[in-house]
Amino acid sequence: MDLFSASHITKQFAAHKALNEVSIAVPEGSIFGLLGPNGAGKTTLIRIINQIIAPDAGELFFQGRKLLPQDVEQIGYLPEERGLYKKMKVGEQALYLAQLKGLSRQEAGKRLTYWFSNFGITSWWNRKVEELSKGMQQKVQFIITVIHQPRLLIFDEPFSGFDPINVNLLKEEILNLKAAGSTIIFSTHNMASVEELCDHIALINNARKILDGNVKAIKKQYSTNTFEVRFNTFGQDLRALLPGSFEILETGMDEALRIARIRLPEDAGPNDLLALLMPHATIHSLNEIIPSMNDIFIRVVTEKEAAL
Amino acid sequence: MKKILLIIRREYLTRVKKRSFIIMTILGPLLMAGIVIVPIYIATTTNETKQIGVIDETGFFYQKFKDSDNIRFHYLETTIWSAKETFGNSDDYALLYIPKTEIALPTNAILYAGTQVNINVKSYIRNVMSKRIEDLKLEAQLRDLTREDATPIDVNDLLRSIKTSVDLSTIKIGPDGQEEKSYTEVSMVLAFFGAILIYFFIFMFGSQVMRGVIEEKTSRIVEVIISSVKPFQLMMGKIVGVALVGLTQFALWVVLTFIIITAVTSTFTGTTLSETTTQQMMESPAGSFDPGQVIRMAPESQPEEGVNEVMAAINSIDFPVMIGSFLFFFLFGYLMYAALFAAIGGAVDSEADTQQFILPLTAPLILAIVVAQFIVQEPNGPMAFWLSLVPFTSPVVMMIRIPFGVPYYEVALSMALLLLGFLVTTWLAAKIYRTGILMYGKKISYKELWKWLKY
């Protein structure tokens, strides 16, 4: 079941169309990646989901019904542009922001005590935010995002501005949250993190959604039947061994081994390639080249742009 | 609603806990008290013998004013007009005039003098007069009680019924016997005081709202907050929170100034004065502040030099209108400007970028203060009339006009226009604000703002 879905969202800013008929569906308990180049409209979509701005057209659904204003209390949002009141004490500030999300003061205090001790930052409670390092502030920021145990978490470019240690911590926490049953949307142009974390993605470019679905399915769809083979040299020209329908994309050397990337015709599989090569060479390894999300991203975006 | 209260609470508490707030709260009253106390101090330290001529048309006070070390009274048998004419040539320090009353006992007196009258002299005269009148009242009551058909009366009621306060006003006269003081002068003081107060409040606390918005924007917390509350709630919460800070500071200033002045004057002057003022301090409900109350209390206490004149003239001023409209223009003038200040804060990235917007915004206010001196000269002229209708200038200009008397319908029209102005500007400001707070790193032009209004 989808925890959240948006259908045919359109948003126009004066002459600039930020979103054009964009629909997404976020299955419950999944991690959903919102991808796209800068300026594609990701942040606008996220702000619409958070009801910070209203769409010109389109509908939003949460838990199977229309999204309501009070649903903000079930959503946790870590914006791309994020920060804290510099002059305010950490604990007081966390209490304030938790209360704005609908928690009572007592409940907020109880949960904050738990999270602060969990992160080992209890001693920061009475310190002003400006006294903390950037990394420390990011931890506080993360706690504030999840303190009200939202059913839906939205991270806009969560890894930008975080140092590598905190990126790892954040990844771990995101996976923990998923395990605990939360549904997570995050937007990024960092493709590596998509492959690591996301179950589903939607790719947005120029205000339109150009691709969406399950990450594994997409990868399968975009795989090109290409293999990388490493073998011992044997003098003969590789081209002469393979039929014309086998396309050699790249050849190279790695120490004593030769490497070749070969795209197979649609009706051929890895066994066919092995059968052709084995009489003439010692095969050390054979790997399928699975397109990275980055490749797919670039390919889809350039294809769409070429089509325009 | 609960969330807007949370916002107001935070805005209020973080500001009143600031060191700058505490310093301002202490410095303000010291300054104010200094302005009031220094002239009193000077007035009380001159100790030469003073002669005062008395014209008592009532005859009740004959020989009641006793000479003391430095005051001598002598009774004049002329009319007040001729006495005033000859006053300039006499050695008299002041001329006490107790006008004839038809039915009631005299409780009014006027003290004509060429200079500021020493406060001890005034409190002495007031004491003698009220004591004499209380005696007369007591006599009359006792006469009533000794009659056959007299109804018994509680002694406390009796004491209360005879309690008398004397209204002693001071009027400055020149050497030629012309009265220099007129009601206009007092109206002018009230006019400038009200106008400057509003001007100052709008400027100081309006820009605090703006800085608060800029702080939220530059610290990048604003988007976190508006994922929980509507931008409009955040804006209004801030505006109201800052207004409460301003009112708190204002109330503390009034109370502290009053305390300091009372404490200092009571050490300088006789017991009478300190008794009456401390008594009033007790009577005024602790903790609650009402600007009207201080003024209402004043006629009886008259602790400060010059208050008498103000009080005499104040009777000619329409008080409910004055105080009511002061509160209205004060509040809505602030609210309207604060919303616009918030919009500026939302539109820019740093305080340095605000100049191009602040100047046009505050120009009407500055204009109003600049033309104030012309308006007091012609409080019902066309310039005064139009500027007191335009919402951007009306809070200041109307406050200048009201002490001189303004037709009710004009005040009502001005209020209606200000209310309308407040609603329209807040609506527009909210649009700019909610777009601006999400825009980073963009130099904002007026053209850009115009576009935001249409989003």
Interface residues (C-beta under 8 A of the other chain):
Chain A: F13 A14 R47 N50 Q51 I52 I53 V72 E73 I75 Y77 P79 E81 R82 G83 L84 Y85 K86 K87 M88 Y96 L97 Q99 L100 K101 G102 Q141 I144
Chain B: K3 L6 I7 R10 T14 E215 E216 S219 R220 I221 E223 V224 I225 I226 S227 S228 V229 P231 L438 Y440 K451 K454 Y455
